[in-house]
Amino acid sequence: MAPSLVRQSSTARRQAFSSVSAALGAAFVVAFLLGADAAGEFRTNAAYQHMLAIQRGVHSSIADIEVHTKMKSFPPLSLTFRGHSYFRAPDKQTVIFDDIPGPLKGMVKDSPSIEPAAMWERYYHVTIVGDDGSATTFHLVPRESSSPLASIEVTLDDTTGYMTQVHFVNANGSETATQQTYGQADGHAVIISQTGQSHGANYKADITTTFSNYQINVPVPDSVFAPQ
């Protein structure tokens, strides 16, 4: 993989790196897993309450993660990254990938992610923008004005609380949309796979992410969350 990357032009590398950055941001996502804001309508929504219940029993987790990114725009390029995702309640989460090329490390650090459901009110202005009777869509806008995220739309299954779809819109105009599949780990519902698309000014890519070998409610040291 590395030799082919080196042979690409500098423009191609920048496009590839932008695509992978968005893809890895989407992976962050899933490892931690997931009306009027002032009125607090979202807090009493059944789908949101179900998601709270799913996440409430997971105080920490470690999982293997593998991300496949396939560039659809020229030049064609496929990349695979492997690593581990870490979570510790209430809101510490990170993904550490193995052998990330140097130019990608800063992008991974700034990749978008979504906070656990219990922390939504702290980090976002939240509104309900749709409910078709089987799923509810929430619109999240970061409270921090300097956030690289412009908004997130999250669709939750009304019965299970599963986070079936997530759509990130970044302040720079790039977007990543993913669909999640859940499984069981130690009696807890967890995301085991994710598919989606990412696009920006100079790239378009398909993304596939898998999570495996979950360890639930195990010690996660502070050093994992230290700046890389």
DRENROKE-67850 format. One record per residue: residue number from 1; chain; x, y, z of N, C-alpha, C in turn. Coordinates in nm, 3 decimals. Layout:
% DRENROKE-67850
ATOM  num  cadena      n.X      n.Y      n.Z     ca.X     ca.Y     ca.Z      c.X      c.Y      c.Z
ATOM  NUM       A        X        Y        Z        X        Y        Z        X        Y        Z
...
END
This chain:
% DRENROKE-67850
ATOM  num  cadena      n.X      n.Y      n.Z     ca.X     ca.Y     ca.Z      c.X      c.Y      c.Z
ATOM    1       A    0.083   -0.122    0.000    0.000    0.000    0.000    0.085    0.125    0.000
ATOM    2       A    0.188    0.132    0.080    0.268    0.252    0.093    0.335    0.291   -0.037
ATOM    3       A    0.400    0.197   -0.110    0.466    0.237   -0.234    0.370    0.302   -0.333
ATOM    4       A    0.249    0.248   -0.349    0.155    0.306   -0.444    0.112    0.444   -0.401
ATOM    5       A    0.106    0.466   -0.272    0.069    0.597   -0.220    0.177    0.699   -0.254
ATOM    6       A    0.302    0.657   -0.243    0.412    0.747   -0.269    0.415    0.788   -0.416
ATOM    7       A    0.375    0.701   -0.504    0.382    0.730   -0.646    0.276    0.830   -0.692
ATOM    8       A    0.171    0.850   -0.612    0.067    0.943   -0.652    0.121    1.087   -0.648
ATOM    9       A    0.058    1.176   -0.726    0.095    1.316   -0.724    0.057    1.377   -0.590
ATOM   10       A    0.113    1.496   -0.559    0.080    1.561   -0.432   -0.068    1.594   -0.425
ATOM   11       A   -0.129    1.633   -0.539   -0.274    1.662   -0.539   -0.353    1.536   -0.509
ATOM   12       A   -0.313    1.425   -0.568   -0.382    1.298   -0.544   -0.371    1.259   -0.399
ATOM   13       A   -0.252    1.281   -0.340   -0.236    1.245   -0.200   -0.328    1.329   -0.112
ATOM   14       A   -0.337    1.459   -0.143   -0.423    1.544   -0.061   -0.568    1.500   -0.070
ATOM   15       A   -0.612    1.464   -0.191   -0.749    1.417   -0.208   -0.771    1.287   -0.132
ATOM   16       A   -0.675    1.196   -0.142   -0.689    1.068   -0.072   -0.691    1.089    0.077
ATOM   17       A   -0.600    1.175    0.125   -0.594    1.200    0.269   -0.723    1.261    0.320
ATOM   18       A   -0.783    1.354    0.242   -0.909    1.414    0.284   -1.018    1.309    0.293
ATOM   19       A   -1.020    1.218    0.197   -1.121    1.111    0.198   -1.104    1.021    0.318
ATOM   20       A   -0.979    0.980    0.342   -0.955    0.887    0.454   -0.985    0.956    0.586
ATOM   21       A   -0.951    1.085    0.597   -0.980    1.157    0.721   -1.129    1.152    0.752
ATOM   22       A   -1.213    1.178    0.651   -1.357    1.173    0.672   -1.401    1.032    0.706
ATOM   23       A   -1.340    0.932    0.642   -1.377    0.794    0.669   -1.343    0.754    0.810
ATOM   24       A   -1.223    0.793    0.855   -1.183    0.758    0.990   -1.269    0.831    1.092
ATOM   25       A   -1.308    0.954    1.057   -1.400    1.025    1.146   -1.528    0.949    1.162
ATOM   26       A   -1.575    0.889    1.054   -1.696    0.810    1.061   -1.675    0.688    1.150
ATOM   27       A   -1.553    0.624    1.146   -1.525    0.508    1.229   -1.531    0.543    1.376
ATOM   28       A   -1.487    0.664    1.408   -1.494    0.708    1.546   -1.636    0.695    1.597
ATOM   29       A   -1.684    0.703    1.505   -1.819    0.712    1.540   -1.870    0.595    1.612
ATOM   30       A   -1.856    0.494    1.555   -1.931    0.382    1.590   -1.875    0.298    1.693
ATOM   31       A   -1.748    0.309    1.713   -1.689    0.232    1.819   -1.758    0.255    1.948
ATOM   32       A   -1.846    0.390    1.969   -1.895    0.428    2.103   -2.045    0.463    2.105
ATOM   33       A   -2.012    0.354    2.049   -2.138    0.334    2.068   -2.134    0.201    2.143
ATOM   34       A   -2.407    0.447    1.969   -2.443    0.545    1.923   -2.370    0.476    1.982
ATOM   35       A   -3.833    1.889    1.767   -3.895    1.979    1.862   -3.799    2.084    1.910
ATOM   36       A   -3.831    2.147    2.001   -3.754    2.263    2.045   -3.652    2.222    2.149
ATOM   37       A   -3.529    2.273    2.131   -3.424    2.244    2.226   -3.460    2.298    2.364
ATOM   38       A   -3.508    2.421    2.368   -3.537    2.484    2.496   -3.645    2.409    2.571
ATOM   39       A   -3.740    2.353    2.501   -3.849    2.279    2.565   -3.806    2.141    2.610
ATOM   40       A   -3.690    2.096    2.560   -3.640    1.965    2.601   -3.720    1.850    2.546
ATOM   41       A   -3.784    1.870    2.430   -3.868    1.765    2.374   -3.790    1.637    2.346
ATOM   42       A   -3.667    1.652    2.299   -3.591    1.533    2.261   -3.563    1.442    2.380
ATOM   43       A   -3.554    1.498    2.501   -3.519    1.418    2.618   -3.626    1.316    2.654
ATOM   44       A   -3.749    1.345    2.619   -3.858    1.252    2.652   -3.897    1.163    2.534
ATOM   45       A   -3.828    1.179    2.421   -3.858    1.098    2.305   -3.826    0.951    2.332
ATOM   46       A   -3.913    0.861    2.290   -3.897    0.718    2.321   -3.769    0.661    2.260
ATOM   47       A   -3.738    0.697    2.135   -3.618    0.644    2.071   -3.493    0.689    2.146
ATOM   48       A   -3.491    0.816    2.186   -3.377    0.867    2.262   -3.364    0.795    2.396
ATOM   49       A   -3.475    0.773    2.463   -3.472    0.702    2.591   -3.422    0.559    2.574
ATOM   50       A   -3.459    0.494    2.463   -3.410    0.359    2.436   -3.259    0.360    2.415
ATOM   51       A   -3.209    0.460    2.343   -3.065    0.468    2.321   -2.991    0.494    2.452
ATOM   52       A   -3.045    0.578    2.536   -2.987    0.600    2.669   -2.974    0.468    2.745
ATOM   53       A   -3.080    0.388    2.740   -3.080    0.261    2.812   -2.973    0.167    2.757
ATOM   54       A   -2.955    0.165    2.623   -2.853    0.080    2.561   -2.714    0.121    2.608
ATOM   55       A   -2.688    0.250    2.610   -2.554    0.299    2.642   -2.526    0.305    2.792
ATOM   56       A   -2.632    0.307    2.872   -2.615    0.326    3.016   -2.532    0.215    3.081
ATOM   57       A   -2.544    0.092    3.030   -2.472   -0.019    3.092   -2.328   -0.032    3.050
ATOM   58       A   -2.286    0.048    2.951   -2.149    0.040    2.902   -2.069    0.158    2.960
ATOM   59       A   -1.986    0.128    3.058   -1.906    0.231    3.122   -1.770    0.248    3.055
ATOM   60       A   -1.728    0.145    2.985   -1.604    0.152    2.908   -1.605    0.040    2.806
ATOM   61       A   -1.523    0.057    2.701   -1.514   -0.049    2.600   -1.385   -0.035    2.521
ATOM   62       A   -1.340   -0.148    2.471   -1.227   -0.155    2.378   -1.270   -0.248    2.266
ATOM   63       A   -1.241   -0.213    2.142   -1.277   -0.297    2.028   -1.173   -0.284    1.918
ATOM   64       A   -1.156   -0.391    1.842   -1.074   -0.384    1.721   -1.156   -0.313    1.613
ATOM   65       A   -1.090   -0.233    1.532   -1.158   -0.161    1.426   -1.080   -0.176    1.295
ATOM   66       A   -1.154   -0.191    1.186   -1.093   -0.198    1.053   -1.174   -0.110    0.959
ATOM   67       A   -1.107   -0.020    0.890   -1.173    0.075    0.801   -1.121    0.055    0.659
ATOM   68       A   -1.212    0.031    0.565   -1.178    0.022    0.423   -1.235    0.145    0.353
ATOM   69       A   -1.151    0.215    0.280   -1.194    0.333    0.205   -1.159    0.314    0.058
ATOM   70       A   -1.258    0.333   -0.029   -1.236    0.320   -0.173   -1.271    0.451   -0.241
ATOM   71       A   -1.167    0.517   -0.297   -1.189    0.642   -0.369   -1.265    0.616   -0.498
ATOM   72       A   -1.370    0.695   -0.523   -1.447    0.681   -0.646   -1.406    0.784   -0.750
ATOM   73       A   -1.341    0.891   -0.706   -1.294    0.992   -0.800   -1.150    0.963   -0.840
ATOM   74       A   -1.104    1.026   -0.945   -0.969    1.001   -0.995   -0.865    1.064   -0.902
ATOM   75       A   -0.752    0.995   -0.873   -0.720    0.859   -0.918   -0.784    0.757   -0.826
ATOM   76       A   -0.820    0.639   -0.876   -0.877    0.536   -0.790   -0.775    0.490   -0.687
ATOM   77       A   -0.820    0.474   -0.564   -0.727    0.438   -0.457   -0.805    0.370   -0.346
ATOM   78       A   -0.756    0.257   -0.300   -0.819    0.186   -0.189   -0.720    0.178   -0.073
ATOM   79       A   -0.769    0.209    0.046   -0.686    0.206    0.166   -0.757    0.128    0.276
ATOM   80       A   -0.679    0.058    0.358   -0.734   -0.014    0.473   -0.651    0.022    0.596
ATOM   81       A   -0.722    0.055    0.704   -0.656    0.088    0.829   -0.713    0.003    0.941
ATOM   82       A   -0.626   -0.041    1.031   -0.668   -0.123    1.145   -0.618   -0.059    1.274
ATOM   83       A   -0.692   -0.080    1.380   -0.652   -0.024    1.507   -0.749   -0.064    1.616
ATOM   84       A   -0.763    0.021    1.717   -0.851   -0.006    1.830   -0.930    0.119    1.866
ATOM   85       A   -1.055    0.100    1.903   -1.138    0.210    1.953   -1.152    0.195    2.103
ATOM   86       A   -1.153    0.309    2.172   -1.159    0.312    2.318   -1.268    0.408    2.362
ATOM   87       A   -1.338    0.369    2.467   -1.440    0.457    2.527   -1.437    0.443    2.679
ATOM   88       A   -1.454    0.555    2.747   -1.471    0.555    2.892   -1.569    0.665    2.929
ATOM   89       A   -1.673    0.628    3.001   -1.778    0.723    3.039   -1.719    0.834    3.126
ATOM   90       A   -1.775    0.956    3.116   -1.896    0.984    3.038   -1.871    1.020    2.891
ATOM   91       A   -1.751    1.072    2.858   -1.735    1.125    2.722   -1.593    1.114    2.667
ATOM   92       A   -1.514    1.024    2.719   -1.380    1.004    2.664   -1.385    0.896    2.557
ATOM   93       A   -1.339    0.927    2.437   -1.340    0.830    2.328   -1.230    0.863    2.228
ATOM   94       A   -1.171    0.762    2.173   -1.066    0.782    2.075   -1.049    0.656    1.993
ATOM   95       A   -0.989    0.670    1.877   -0.948    0.556    1.795   -0.800    0.571    1.767
ATOM   96       A   -0.725    0.466    1.790   -0.582    0.466    1.762   -0.557    0.363    1.653
ATOM   97       A   -0.512    0.413    1.536   -0.486    0.326    1.424   -0.339    0.288    1.418
ATOM   98       A   -0.312    0.171    1.363   -0.175    0.123    1.347   -0.116    0.182    1.219
ATOM   99       A    0.006    0.232    1.227    0.083    0.270    1.108    0.011    0.370    1.019
ATOM  100       A   -0.044    0.474    1.079   -0.104    0.581    0.998    0.008    0.664    0.936
ATOM  101       A    0.004    0.688    0.805    0.106    0.774    0.743    0.108    0.911    0.810
ATOM  102       A    0.226    0.969    0.822    0.242    1.096    0.892    0.144    1.204    0.853
ATOM  103       A    0.123    1.231    0.723    0.031    1.340    0.684   -0.112    1.319    0.730
ATOM  104       A   -0.150    1.194    0.764   -0.288    1.167    0.805   -0.310    1.187    0.954
ATOM  105       A   -0.205    1.189    1.033   -0.221    1.189    1.179   -0.297    1.312    1.228
ATOM  106       A   -0.263    1.430    1.175   -0.334    1.551    1.217   -0.479    1.549    1.175
ATOM  107       A   -0.507    1.493    1.057   -0.645    1.487    1.010   -0.728    1.395    1.098
ATOM  108       A   -0.670    1.282    1.138   -0.741    1.188    1.225   -0.774    1.254    1.358
ATOM  109       A   -0.681    1.331    1.409   -0.702    1.400    1.536   -0.824    1.491    1.529
ATOM  110       A   -0.845    1.556    1.414   -0.954    1.653    1.399   -1.079    1.594    1.335
ATOM  111       A   -1.085    1.461    1.320   -1.200    1.398    1.256   -1.326    1.414    1.340
ATOM  112       A   -1.443    1.424    1.277   -1.567    1.444    1.352   -1.609    1.318    1.427
ATOM  113       A   -1.679    1.337    1.536   -1.733    1.225    1.614   -1.860    1.273    1.682
ATOM  114       A   -1.935    1.177    1.736   -2.059    1.212    1.806   -2.048    1.167    1.951
ATOM  115       A   -2.096    1.251    2.040   -2.089    1.220    2.183   -2.194    1.116    2.222
ATOM  116       A   -2.173    1.046    2.334   -2.275    0.953    2.384   -2.407    1.026    2.409
ATOM  117       A   -2.516    0.953    2.402   -2.649    1.014    2.413   -2.667    1.095    2.540
ATOM  118       A   -2.612    1.047    2.650   -2.628    1.116    2.778   -2.563    1.254    2.778
ATOM  119       A   -2.472    1.278    2.683   -2.399    1.405    2.679   -2.450    1.499    2.569
ATOM  120       A   -2.554    1.460    2.498   -2.602    1.543    2.387   -2.637    1.684    2.432
ATOM  121       A   -2.711    1.695    2.541   -2.757    1.827    2.583   -2.639    1.917    2.619
ATOM  122       A   -2.532    1.859    2.670   -2.415    1.938    2.708   -2.341    1.991    2.586
ATOM  123       A   -2.332    1.910    2.481   -2.248    1.945    2.367   -2.323    2.002    2.246
ATOM  124       A   -2.456    1.979    2.239   -2.529    2.017    2.119   -2.660    2.089    2.151
ATOM  125       A   -2.704    2.169    2.056   -2.843    2.212    2.048   -2.916    2.101    1.972
ATOM  126       A   -3.019    2.045    2.030   -3.083    1.927    1.973   -3.229    1.956    1.939
ATOM  127       A   -3.268    1.920    1.817   -3.408    1.930    1.777   -3.450    1.800    1.708
ATOM  128       A   -3.578    1.769    1.716   -3.633    1.656    1.644   -3.686    1.708    1.511
ATOM  129       A   -3.638    1.650    1.400   -3.675    1.702    1.269   -3.759    1.603    1.188
ATOM  130       A   -3.782    1.483    1.242   -3.864    1.387    1.169   -3.897    1.265    1.253
ATOM  131       A   -4.017    1.211    1.230   -4.059    1.087    1.295   -4.163    1.022    1.204
ATOM  132       A   -4.124    0.911    1.141   -4.214    0.846    1.046   -4.295    0.733    1.109
ATOM  133       A   -4.290    0.724    1.242   -4.365    0.620    1.311   -4.281    0.499    1.346
ATOM  134       A   -4.165    0.486    1.282   -4.075    0.374    1.312   -3.935    0.421    1.347
ATOM  135       A   -3.901    0.544    1.310   -3.769    0.599    1.340   -3.781    0.750    1.358
ATOM  136       A   -3.694    0.804    1.444   -3.692    0.947    1.473   -3.558    1.004    1.433
ATOM  137       A   -3.560    1.121    1.368   -3.437    1.187    1.325   -3.413    1.311    1.410
ATOM  138       A   -3.291    1.321    1.462   -3.250    1.432    1.548   -3.146    1.517    1.475
ATOM  139       A   -3.157    1.647    1.490   -3.061    1.740    1.431   -2.978    1.799    1.544
ATOM  140       A   -2.846    1.781    1.538   -2.755    1.826    1.642   -2.663    1.934    1.587
ATOM  141       A   -2.656    2.046    1.655   -2.565    2.154    1.618   -2.472    2.179    1.736
ATOM  142       A   -2.341    2.172    1.716   -2.248    2.191    1.828   -2.268    2.325    1.897
ATOM  143       A   -2.261    2.325    2.029   -2.270    2.450    2.104   -2.141    2.531    2.090
ATOM  144       A   -2.030    2.461    2.070   -1.902    2.528    2.055   -1.890    2.588    1.915
ATOM  145       A   -1.879    2.719    1.910   -1.878    2.787    1.780   -1.757    2.753    1.695
ATOM  146       A   -1.649    2.711    1.758   -1.527    2.680    1.683   -1.520    2.534    1.641
ATOM  147       A   -1.626    2.458    1.661   -1.627    2.316    1.625   -1.607    2.299    1.475
ATOM  148       A   -1.530    2.197    1.433   -1.516    2.170    1.289   -1.644    2.111    1.229
ATOM  149       A   -1.738    2.073    1.314   -1.866    2.021    1.269   -1.968    2.133    1.254
ATOM  150       A   -2.044    2.129    1.146   -2.156    2.222    1.131   -2.283    2.162    1.192
ATOM  151       A   -2.305    2.031    1.167   -2.423    1.965    1.221   -2.410    1.814    1.208
ATOM  152       A   -2.496    1.744    1.281   -2.508    1.599    1.270   -2.656    1.566    1.268
ATOM  153       A   -2.697    1.478    1.178   -2.832    1.424    1.182   -2.823    1.276    1.217
ATOM  154       A   -2.898    1.238    1.319   -2.894    1.101    1.370   -3.034    1.042    1.365
ATOM  155       A   -3.047    0.925    1.304   -3.176    0.855    1.299   -3.172    0.737    1.394
ATOM  156       A   -3.270    0.733    1.486   -3.279    0.626    1.585   -3.404    0.543    1.561
ATOM  157       A   -3.391    0.411    1.571   -3.507    0.323    1.564   -3.595    0.346    1.685
ATOM  158       A   -3.724    0.367    1.663   -3.814    0.400    1.774   -3.829    0.286    1.874
ATOM  159       A   -3.814    0.162    1.829   -3.834    0.047    1.917   -3.709    0.008    1.992
ATOM  160       A   -3.595    0.007    1.922   -3.472   -0.042    1.984   -3.380    0.069    2.034
ATOM  161       A   -3.393    0.188    1.976   -3.299    0.294    2.008   -3.169    0.284    1.930
ATOM  162       A   -3.160    0.189    1.838   -3.038    0.173    1.759   -3.016    0.295    1.670
ATOM  163       A   -2.891    0.338    1.661   -2.853    0.452    1.578   -2.832    0.400    1.436
ATOM  164       A   -2.937    0.402    1.355   -2.931    0.336    1.225   -2.859    0.419    1.120
ATOM  165       A   -2.868    0.552    1.129   -2.802    0.638    1.031   -2.744    0.761    1.100
ATOM  166       A   -2.627    0.804    1.050   -2.563    0.926    1.100   -2.512    1.004    0.980
ATOM  167       A   -2.539    1.134    0.979   -2.495    1.220    0.868   -2.420    1.339    0.926
ATOM  168       A   -2.289    1.342    0.903   -2.205    1.452    0.948   -2.193    1.556    0.837
ATOM  169       A   -2.208    1.683    0.872   -2.178    1.793    0.781   -2.071    1.877    0.848
ATOM  170       A   -1.956    1.887    0.785   -1.845    1.961    0.842   -1.851    2.108    0.803
ATOM  171       A   -1.786    2.191    0.882   -1.785    2.334    0.855   -1.722    2.366    0.720
ATOM  172       A   -1.632    2.279    0.672   -1.567    2.303    0.544   -1.650    2.254    0.425
ATOM  173       A   -1.770    2.202    0.452   -1.860    2.159    0.346   -1.854    2.012    0.313
ATOM  174       A   -1.756    1.938    0.362   -1.749    1.794    0.337   -1.856    1.723    0.420
ATOM  175       A   -1.898    1.605    0.373   -2.004    1.531    0.441   -1.971    1.381    0.446
ATOM  176       A   -2.019    1.317    0.551   -2.007    1.172    0.565   -2.138    1.118    0.616
ATOM  177       A   -2.193    1.018    0.548   -2.319    0.954    0.590   -2.294    0.805    0.607
ATOM  178       A   -2.341    0.748    0.717   -2.318    0.607    0.744   -2.444    0.538    0.794
ATOM  179       A   -2.448    0.406    0.772   -2.556    0.321    0.822   -2.493    0.216    0.912
ATOM  180       A   -2.551    0.194    1.029   -2.494    0.105    1.129   -2.572   -0.026    1.143
ATOM  181       A   -2.499   -0.133    1.174   -2.559   -0.263    1.208   -2.514   -0.301    1.348
ATOM  182       A   -2.608   -0.350    1.428   -2.579   -0.383    1.567   -2.568   -0.534    1.589
ATOM  183       A   -2.495   -0.569    1.694   -2.485   -0.707    1.740   -2.476   -0.706    1.891
ATOM  184       A   -2.438   -0.819    1.948   -2.429   -0.831    2.093   -2.286   -0.860    2.137
ATOM  185       A   -2.246   -0.798    2.248   -2.116   -0.825    2.309   -2.135   -0.824    2.460
ATOM  186       A   -2.113   -0.937    2.523   -2.130   -0.949    2.669   -2.268   -0.900    2.714
ATOM  187       A   -2.370   -0.929    2.633   -2.505   -0.892    2.669   -2.542   -0.749    2.640
ATOM  188       A   -2.457   -0.675    2.572   -2.483   -0.535    2.539   -2.496   -0.519    2.388
ATOM  189       A   -2.586   -0.429    2.346   -2.600   -0.397    2.203   -2.487   -0.305    2.162
ATOM  190       A   -2.412   -0.346    2.060   -2.298   -0.267    2.012   -2.301   -0.263    1.859
ATOM  191       A   -2.238   -0.161    1.803   -2.226   -0.151    1.658   -2.115   -0.245    1.612
ATOM  192       A   -2.148   -0.332    1.515   -2.049   -0.427    1.466   -2.005   -0.396    1.322
ATOM  193       A   -2.084   -0.319    1.249   -2.042   -0.282    1.114   -2.108   -0.152    1.073
ATOM  194       A   -2.047   -0.092    0.971   -2.091    0.040    0.927   -2.055    0.055    0.779
ATOM  195       A   -2.148    0.103    0.700   -2.120    0.134    0.560   -2.163    0.276    0.532
ATOM  196       A   -2.098    0.339    0.435   -2.136    0.476    0.407   -2.058    0.537    0.295
ATOM  197       A   -2.079    0.667    0.280   -2.014    0.744    0.175   -1.963    0.874    0.235
ATOM  198       A   -1.855    0.923    0.176   -1.797    1.050    0.217   -1.762    1.130    0.092
ATOM  199       A   -1.785    1.260    0.097   -1.747    1.342   -0.019   -1.711    1.482    0.025
ATOM  200       A   -1.624    1.542   -0.054   -1.580    1.678   -0.030   -1.552    1.745   -0.163
ATOM  201       A   -1.479    1.855   -0.160   -1.456    1.933   -0.282   -1.380    1.854   -0.388
ATOM  202       A   -1.288    1.767   -0.346   -1.202    1.699   -0.443   -1.203    1.547   -0.431
ATOM  203       A   -1.302    1.493   -0.364   -1.302    1.348   -0.346   -1.443    1.295   -0.324
ATOM  204       A   -1.456    1.165   -0.347   -1.578    1.092   -0.317   -1.536    0.949   -0.286
ATOM  205       A   -1.587    0.892   -0.180   -1.539    0.761   -0.138   -1.649    0.678   -0.074
ATOM  206       A   -1.636    0.547   -0.089   -1.720    0.451   -0.016   -1.642    0.402    0.105
ATOM  207       A   -1.714    0.380    0.214   -1.650    0.344    0.340   -1.715    0.219    0.398
ATOM  208       A   -1.633    0.126    0.444   -1.683    0.010    0.518   -1.600   -0.005    0.645
ATOM  209       A   -1.668   -0.014    0.758   -1.599   -0.026    0.887   -1.655   -0.145    0.964
ATOM  210       A   -1.567   -0.220    1.028   -1.611   -0.330    1.113   -1.548   -0.316    1.252
ATOM  211       A   -1.624   -0.359    1.352   -1.578   -0.360    1.491   -1.589   -0.503    1.543
ATOM  212       A   -1.488   -0.549    1.614   -1.488   -0.687    1.662   -1.412   -0.697    1.793
ATOM  213       A   -1.422   -0.816    1.854   -1.348   -0.845    1.978   -1.372   -0.738    2.086
ATOM  214       A   -1.498   -0.703    2.105   -1.533   -0.605    2.208   -1.496   -0.656    2.347
ATOM  215       A   -1.442   -0.565    2.427   -1.425   -0.586    2.570   -1.507   -0.478    2.640
ATOM  216       A   -1.605   -0.520    2.718   -1.698   -0.426    2.780   -1.668   -0.410    2.927
ATOM  217       A   -1.672   -0.285    2.975   -1.651   -0.250    3.115   -1.520   -0.305    3.169
ATOM  218       A   -1.413   -0.274    3.094   -1.278   -0.309    3.135   -1.200   -0.181    3.161
ATOM  219       A   -1.092   -0.187    3.237   -1.013   -0.065    3.262   -0.954   -0.010    3.132
ATOM  220       A   -0.966    0.122    3.116   -0.904    0.192    3.002   -0.819    0.303    3.060
ATOM  221       A   -0.686    0.295    3.044   -0.597    0.392    3.109   -0.607    0.533    3.050
ATOM  222       A   -0.573    0.632    3.132   -0.574    0.771    3.087   -0.480    0.792    2.968
ATOM  223       A   -0.371    0.716    2.964   -0.272    0.736    2.859   -0.331    0.716    2.719
ATOM  224       A   -0.435    0.637    2.708   -0.498    0.612    2.578   -0.554    0.742    2.520
ATOM  225       A   -0.604    0.829    2.607   -0.671    0.951    2.563   -0.577    1.071    2.556
ATOM  226       A   -0.449    1.050    2.585   -0.353    1.160    2.580   -0.333    1.203    2.435
ATOM  227       A   -0.309    1.331    2.411   -0.285    1.379    2.274   -0.174    1.301    2.207
ATOM  228       A   -0.197    1.264    2.082   -0.097    1.187    2.007    0.001    1.281    1.936
END
